[in-house]
Amino acid sequence: SSAPPCRQYVTSPTTPTAIIERGPGRQTVASTGKSVSNLDVEIKCKASGQLVRLPFDVSDAVKKDDLLLELDPKDEQQRVRQAEATLRASQARLVNAKESLGIAEETLKSDRQKADAALAAAQARARDARAKADRTRELKEKKLASLEEAETAETAATAAEADLETANASTEELKTRGR
């Protein structure tokens, strides 16, 4: 059995009078501030561009793999075309660099061969000039050659030896350039 409603009257000289009854309760809360949902999800996009489609409204339920928004693909397609053009230009520069390297290697090889030939020729000239200078000196000592002939032969030998040193230096320089 249910209990009869209980009524009480409260009176006070400073407060108004109210009737209290037993029954279902209701409570009201007043507050100031901002109400925030605990189910909100922050959506961040790495891509940027013009928004074409937004199929959901605020507070609509979404499921996994739903398309939340669609961006205009023109900006991204332009970036792709620019990247492809940059790639093609880089590839062309690479081909040119490889060709230049091949030419430089062939030039170095040719220069080495020329330097080796010049060195061999300079060695032969230096040996020959030195031998002539030595013979002319011996002939001068025996009074069979003049002083002028001996000096000319010695000058030629010294010049040939200097040419040999230059050829040696050129060959060494090409060896270090090819490393």
C-alpha angles and dihedrals in degrees: 000000000000124000116245115254111272116227125194131174119213118197130181131165091237103036130060120252119258136185115230118204133178115243143093112338129230124192127196123196123196120198140158123227140064125311112219128188117233090210097064117124123202112225118205125182125203091200124073132202146099113326110236103172136013107180098183133064126214111289094015113138115246131194131215113286093017114146104248098183141350124220126206104262094211094090093049092045089053090051090050091050090049091049091049091050090050090049092051091049091050091049090051090050089050091052090049091048091051091049091048090049091051091050092047091050091050091047091050091049090050092046090051091051091049091047092049090050091047090049093051091048091047091050091051093047092047092050091046094046092047091049091049091047091050092048092046090050090051090048090049090052088054088046091244095116131043127246089246092055091050093048092047091051092047091049091050090049092049091048091049090050090050089050088051091053090050091050090049091051091049091051092049091048091054091049091056093043091056095055 
